Amino acid sequence: MVADSKTERSERAEVSAVPLYQQVMDDLKGEIARGVYAAGSRIPSEMELAKSYGVGRVTVRRAIEELSRAGYLNRQQGRGTFVCAPKLKRKIRQKGDVQSFTEGCAANDMVPGARLVSRTVVAATHEDAAFFGVEPGCELIVVERVRTADGIPVMLENNAFVLADHPYLQTLADKDLTDNSIFALVAEHSGRAPLKSDPCTVEIALADAQAAPLLEVPVGEPLFYMEAYFTDAGGRSLLLGRQKIVGSRYVFDI
């Protein structure tokens, strides 16, 4: 529609049974998909779009509101309306099958990344100890990282391992835990790779003061909270993963 003349748009609108705001919506989605409006760029103002499409500002505003709710656009007070980055889609396979973050990015033609936040040795709780088959209080090492897709923060991951089984996680250089798959790293150093994730639960949480700046979202932003218990090919407990995922940047494909 953008390339059409005002007269052509008006004529099409008059004969179409599709509501005007829906026509504007569909056209803007097409422009975003084709890269006319790139991720992070600001789209024209309501007034400019109304003039371009030959419709009223109320129609344009409705289209923008719907696209914002659908995750295509982000309206920022006093700054304008910006195109959101594409969402990372994660395929939910049959029960227990594992798809790593790196695999998910590859399937979406995105570049995976990781920023190390911390490495902490903690005492295993009764629940965690039961999963790992160790005594409560046993030392676990928790590796916390921000995972990015095309440079945009998508999740804050905390992966816990039995320290005695994975001492290398305490001594590896920070750079070795940056922009690498934790699954591949563990497989390389221990010969064990995550094969199954069962149980795996997902619930809704809100970004707190610790997670919000790391994920570059406001405090209170809705997140997915995922907890997954990973075992290896021999059925032995390998790692416990807890992830806080930005809901507006992530899609579960079930």
Secondary structure, DSSP 8 states (H G I E B T S, - for coil): -TTS-HHHHHHHHHH-SS-HHHHHHHHHHHHHHTTSS-TT-B---HHHHHHHHTS-HHHHHHHHHHHHHTTSEEEETTTEEEE----EEEE--STTB---HHHHHHHTT--EEEEEEEEEEEE--HHHHHHHTS-TT-EEEEEEEEEEETTEEEEEEEEEEETTT-THHHHS-GGGGSSS-HHHHHHHHHS----EEEEEEEEEEE--TTHHHHHT--TT-EEEEEEEEEE-TTS-EEEEEEEEEEGGGEEEE-
